[in-house]
Amino acid sequence: MIRVTINGRPREFEREMPLPELIKRLEITHPRIAVAHNGVVLRQDEHTATIVRDGDTLEIVRMVGGG
């Protein structure tokens, strides 16, 4: 079991996993999201190489346009 914090809330998952799998499990379907992993904002091309591990902190926000 791993424990991670997502947008300030503690969550538990059965194992470590790649970030895209976590996003899918969270049912995030918005095509434009920004992710900070342990305080570092990730580029889109870094998502697949990022493994979410016990104790990690994630901030996930969706991008919206407007004026």
C-alpha positions, 0 to 999 in steps of 0.5 A: 500500500502506498500513500500519496497526497493529491491536491492536499488530500491523502489517498491510498493505492495498492502499489506504485504506478506510472503517472498516466495510470494514476490519472486514469484511475482518478478518472481525470479526462480533461485533455489539458492538465498540469501536474506538479510532482513533489513541487516540480511542475512536469512537462507533458512529455515527462508524465509517462516516465514519472512513477508515483511512489509512497509519500509523493505529493501531487497537484493536478489542475486542469487548464482553462482559457478565458479572458 
